[in-house]
Amino acid sequence: MILPLLAAVLGIVAFLPFNFYPLAFIFLIPLFLFFLREEKLWRLVLGTALFRIIFLFGTVYFTLEPILWTEVILIFLGLPFSVFLFKKFTNKTTSALPMLIFLPFAWTFFDLLQAHFALIPTYIITAGNALGSSPFVGLANIGGFLILTFFVAFINILISAAILQRKNSKNNILSVALIFIILFFSWGMSRFNLYKNSLAYNALPNSFTIISVSTDNTFTIDSSNELIKELSKQKVDLIIFPENIFDQQQNSDLIFQNTARELNTYVLTSYDTFQNENKYNSSILFDPEGNITNMHNKNRLTFIGEYWPFGNWQPSIYKWLREKNPEISDYAIFNPQNADIPGERNLLSITFQKNMAFFATPICLEIHYPSDLKEYLNKGAQFIINPTSNRWIGLGSYHFSYLTSNLKKIEAVWLKLPIVSSGVKDFAGIILPNGEAQLVNYENGEKNNKNYVIFFGKIKY
């Protein structure tokens, strides 16, 4: 079981917030060699389970939750079963070639299957997300996470094949040469795709200016006066505030109405609303007169906090967690009456100088559903704004923000749309369709004795 353990350790390092993306091309090699050599089903399952558990502990430790992790692991265990069945189907041949061809497709299928159908989406730990800050991110232009994940698996299997051929020096040299040629060609294609996206985005005829705000979790209503005073120094067309910027939501409508009027600008923010006695997590657009002009109610609710599908049953560990952290007592798991209602996947519109623009405002983890963003694009979205709140994360908030920014880079390149970030304990800024990230870390505010940061930029449409 050494090989799956080694693969997990290499994978953890590849996903650390230091952009060790080259490790993405080798971290699956030990696991693939394990699959190629192992014949017993129970060992295939055990090795894969060990790999996944250790990998999860090293990458998304901040999401540790027994039901979620059990589901994620069970979905992914379809991979060793498919490997075993494929071996039985091809047992008449002694060549490793069929398995070498099969593994990149099988890995891609189960990696993305798990990512999409988990109770909380896990695209941030798909193999392709390790390339979000790499020179290869332009390949996402072709097919998003599908292409990047397959590309990572494909390079890993090519190197695995070269290792198997190491005793044949001639074949080994050819294999290594082929790998370098593919990497060089893919790098060139990535650069070309990013250049095309850049040209297309820069040629757009209209633009408007924005301010994106991010805060730490100490920001309160009392902190807002200083922030508003600083915002008044720079006239912009739209100001974006994070999801639930105030830990307490009293008078949110009045606060943001007054902010829009005082600054004479559009204001976009997100907080809980009640409509026809139903509770929603809503993105709300105020016009310069303080009127609500558009609203998006969150469609993909967050497991545990916003919905709980298991009725009155809950793991006993949660009772202990609630005692240790009373702030979570309002979560849907503890208070079903406080659960949110899912909304629709609708677009918002905004008008500048008689030019109307349509955009999507996926709230918090809604940005982690690439297929939903594709749907917004098909409906006519010209840019995406993602208000978030990461108050729920203690240890690992920067790691999560790094992985999520990689995800947004891939989505921006794939969809050819700019994505704006504004969050509590998150980056403020914009990611352009060429993968360029103009982001400010919320922790930078501490250097100036502030509990917020401001990003000034421009959106073209």
Backbone hydrogen bonds, N-H to C=O, Kabsch-Sander energy under -0.5 kcal/mol:
donor,donor_aa,acceptor,acceptor_aa,energy
5,L,1,M,-1.5
6,L,2,I,-2.6
7,A,3,L,-2.4
8,A,4,P,-2.1
9,V,5,L,-2.1
10,L,6,L,-2.5
11,G,7,A,-2.3
12,I,8,A,-2.3
13,V,9,V,-2.0
14,A,10,L,-2.2
15,F,11,G,-1.4
16,L,13,V,-1.3
18,F,16,L,-2.0
19,N,16,L,-1.0
20,F,16,L,-0.5
21,Y,19,N,-0.9
23,L,20,F,-1.6
24,A,21,Y,-2.3
25,F,22,P,-1.5
26,I,23,L,-1.6
27,F,23,L,-2.2
29,I,26,I,-1.3
32,F,28,L,-2.9
33,L,29,I,-2.7
34,F,30,P,-1.9
35,F,31,L,-2.3
36,L,32,F,-2.3
37,R,33,L,-1.8
38,E,34,F,-2.5
44,L,40,K,-2.0
45,V,41,L,-2.6
46,L,42,W,-2.4
47,G,43,R,-2.7
48,T,44,L,-2.0
49,A,45,V,-2.5
50,L,46,L,-2.6
51,F,47,G,-2.3
52,R,48,T,-2.6
53,I,49,A,-2.7
54,I,50,L,-2.3
55,F,51,F,-2.3
56,L,52,R,-2.6
57,F,53,I,-2.2
58,G,54,I,-1.5
59,T,55,F,-1.2
60,V,56,L,-1.7
63,T,60,V,-2.2
64,L,61,Y,-1.5
69,W,65,E,-2.7
70,T,66,P,-2.1
71,E,67,I,-2.4
72,V,68,L,-2.6
73,I,69,W,-2.5
74,L,70,T,-2.5
75,I,71,E,-2.4
76,F,72,V,-2.0
77,L,73,I,-1.6
78,G,75,I,-1.5
79,L,76,F,-2.1
81,F,77,L,-1.3
82,S,78,G,-2.2
83,V,79,L,-2.3
84,F,80,P,-2.5
85,L,81,F,-2.5
86,F,82,S,-2.4
87,K,83,V,-2.3
88,K,84,F,-2.1
89,F,85,L,-2.1
90,T,86,F,-1.8
91,N,88,K,-1.0
93,T,90,T,-1.6
100,L,96,A,-2.3
101,I,97,L,-2.1
102,F,98,P,-2.2
103,L,99,M,-2.5
105,F,101,I,-0.7
106,A,102,F,-2.5
107,W,103,L,-3.1
108,T,104,P,-2.0
109,F,105,F,-2.4
110,F,106,A,-2.3
111,D,107,W,-2.7
112,L,108,T,-2.1
113,L,109,F,-2.1
114,Q,110,F,-2.2
115,A,111,D,-1.6
116,H,112,L,-2.2
117,F,113,L,-2.2
118,A,114,Q,-1.2
122,T,115,A,-1.2
125,I,122,T,-1.7
126,T,123,Y,-1.5
129,N,126,T,-1.5
130,A,126,T,-0.5
130,A,127,A,-1.2
131,L,128,G,-1.8
132,G,129,N,-1.6
134,S,131,L,-1.7
137,V,134,S,-1.5
139,L,136,F,-2.1
140,A,137,V,-1.9
141,N,138,G,-1.5
142,I,139,L,-1.8
143,G,139,L,-0.9
144,G,140,A,-3.1
146,L,143,G,-1.1
147,I,143,G,-0.8
148,L,144,G,-2.0
149,T,145,F,-2.6
150,F,146,L,-2.0
151,F,147,I,-2.7
152,V,148,L,-2.3
153,A,149,T,-2.2
154,F,150,F,-2.9
155,I,151,F,-2.3
156,N,152,V,-2.2
157,I,153,A,-2.2
158,L,154,F,-2.0
159,I,155,I,-2.2
160,S,156,N,-2.0
161,A,157,I,-2.4
162,A,158,L,-2.0
163,I,159,I,-2.1
164,L,160,S,-2.0
165,Q,161,A,-1.4
166,R,163,I,-1.5
168,N,165,Q,-1.8
169,S,167,K,-1.0
172,N,168,N,-2.6
173,I,169,S,-2.3
174,L,170,K,-1.9
175,S,171,N,-2.4
176,V,172,N,-2.5
177,A,173,I,-2.4
178,L,174,L,-2.4
179,I,175,S,-2.2
180,F,176,V,-2.2
181,I,177,A,-2.3
182,I,178,L,-2.5
183,L,179,I,-2.6
184,F,180,F,-2.5
185,F,181,I,-2.7
186,S,182,I,-2.7
187,W,183,L,-2.4
188,G,184,F,-2.2
189,M,185,F,-2.4
190,S,186,S,-2.5
191,R,187,W,-2.4
192,F,188,G,-2.1
193,N,189,M,-2.5
194,L,190,S,-2.4
195,Y,191,R,-2.2
196,K,192,F,-2.4
197,N,193,N,-2.5
198,S,194,L,-2.3
199,L,195,Y,-2.5
200,A,196,K,-2.5
201,Y,197,N,-2.4
202,N,198,S,-2.6
203,A,199,L,-1.3
204,L,201,Y,-1.5
208,F,459,I,-2.0
210,I,457,G,-2.5
211,I,238,L,-2.0
212,S,455,F,-2.5
213,V,240,I,-2.3
214,S,453,V,-2.0
215,T,423,G,-1.6
216,D,451,N,-2.0
219,F,216,D,-1.4
223,S,220,T,-0.9
224,S,220,T,-0.6
224,S,221,I,-1.1
227,L,223,S,-1.3
228,I,224,S,-3.1
229,K,225,N,-2.1
230,E,226,E,-2.0
231,L,227,L,-2.6
232,S,228,I,-1.9
233,K,230,E,-1.3
234,Q,231,L,-1.5
237,D,209,T,-0.9
238,L,209,T,-1.3
239,I,266,Y,-2.2
240,I,211,I,-3.1
241,F,239,I,-0.5
241,F,268,L,-2.9
243,E,388,T,-1.1
244,N,270,S,-3.1
245,I,242,P,-0.9
247,D,219,F,-0.6
247,D,245,I,-0.5
252,S,249,Q,-1.5
255,I,251,N,-2.4
256,F,252,S,-2.4
257,Q,253,D,-2.4
258,N,254,L,-2.3
259,T,255,I,-1.9
260,A,256,F,-2.4
261,R,257,Q,-2.2
262,E,258,N,-3.1
263,L,259,T,-2.4
264,N,260,A,-0.9
265,T,260,A,-1.6
266,Y,237,D,-1.7
267,V,286,F,-2.2
268,L,239,I,-2.7
269,T,284,I,-2.0
270,S,242,P,-0.9
271,Y,282,S,-2.0
273,T,280,Y,-2.6
275,Q,278,N,-2.7
278,N,275,Q,-1.7
280,Y,273,T,-2.8
282,S,271,Y,-2.3
282,S,280,Y,-0.7
283,S,296,H,-3.2
284,I,269,T,-3.3
284,I,282,S,-0.5
285,L,294,N,-2.4
286,F,267,V,-3.2
286,F,284,I,-0.6
287,D,291,N,-2.6
290,G,287,D,-2.7
293,T,285,L,-2.8
293,T,291,N,-0.6
294,N,285,L,-1.1
296,H,283,S,-2.5
298,K,281,N,-3.4
298,K,296,H,-0.5
301,L,299,N,-1.1
304,I,307,Y,-2.4
305,G,303,F,-1.6
306,E,302,T,-2.6
307,Y,302,T,-1.3
311,G,308,W,-0.6
313,W,310,F,-1.6
318,Y,315,P,-1.8
319,K,315,P,-0.6
319,K,316,S,-0.7
320,W,316,S,-1.2
321,L,317,I,-2.2
322,R,318,Y,-2.5
323,E,319,K,-1.6
324,K,320,W,-2.0
325,N,321,L,-2.2
328,I,325,N,-1.9
329,S,326,P,-1.9
330,D,327,E,-0.6
331,Y,328,I,-2.0
332,A,305,G,-1.4
333,I,304,I,-1.7
334,F,331,Y,-1.2
335,N,331,Y,-2.6
338,N,335,N,-2.4
339,A,336,P,-1.6
340,D,306,E,-2.4
341,I,279,K,-2.7
343,G,298,K,-2.3
346,N,344,E,-1.4
348,L,359,F,-3.1
350,I,357,A,-2.3
352,F,355,N,-2.3
355,N,352,F,-2.3
356,M,354,K,-0.7
357,A,350,I,-3.2
359,F,348,L,-2.7
360,A,383,F,-1.7
364,C,387,P,-2.8
366,E,363,I,-2.3
367,I,364,C,-1.7
368,H,365,L,-1.9
369,Y,366,E,-1.4
372,D,369,Y,-0.9
373,L,369,Y,-1.6
374,K,370,P,-2.2
375,E,371,S,-1.7
376,Y,372,D,-2.1
377,L,373,L,-2.4
378,N,374,K,-2.3
379,K,375,E,-1.4
380,G,376,Y,-0.6
380,G,377,L,-1.4
381,A,376,Y,-2.3
382,Q,358,F,-3.4
383,F,358,F,-0.6
384,I,418,P,-2.3
385,I,360,A,-2.7
386,N,420,V,-3.2
388,T,422,S,-2.6
390,N,424,V,-2.3
393,I,390,N,-1.7
394,G,392,W,-0.5
397,S,394,G,-1.0
400,F,396,G,-2.5
401,S,397,S,-2.4
402,Y,398,Y,-2.5
403,L,399,H,-2.4
404,T,400,F,-2.5
405,S,401,S,-2.3
406,N,402,Y,-2.0
407,L,403,L,-1.9
408,K,404,T,-2.5
409,K,405,S,-2.2
410,I,406,N,-2.2
411,E,407,L,-2.4
412,A,408,K,-2.9
413,V,409,K,-2.3
414,W,410,I,-2.5
415,L,411,E,-2.9
416,K,412,A,-1.4
417,L,412,A,-1.0
419,I,431,I,-2.4
420,V,384,I,-2.9
421,S,429,G,-3.0
422,S,386,N,-1.6
424,V,388,T,-1.4
425,K,215,T,-3.8
425,K,423,G,-0.6
426,D,423,G,-0.8
428,A,440,V,-2.4
429,G,421,S,-2.0
430,I,438,Q,-2.0
431,I,419,I,-2.6
432,L,436,E,-2.7
435,G,432,L,-2.2
438,Q,430,I,-3.1
438,Q,436,E,-0.6
439,L,437,A,-0.8
440,V,428,A,-2.8
444,N,441,N,-2.1
445,G,442,Y,-1.4
446,E,443,E,-1.3
447,K,444,N,-1.0
448,N,445,G,-1.2
449,N,446,E,-1.7
450,K,445,G,-2.9
453,V,214,S,-2.8
455,F,212,S,-2.7
457,G,210,I,-2.2
459,I,208,F,-2.7
461,Y,206,N,-2.7
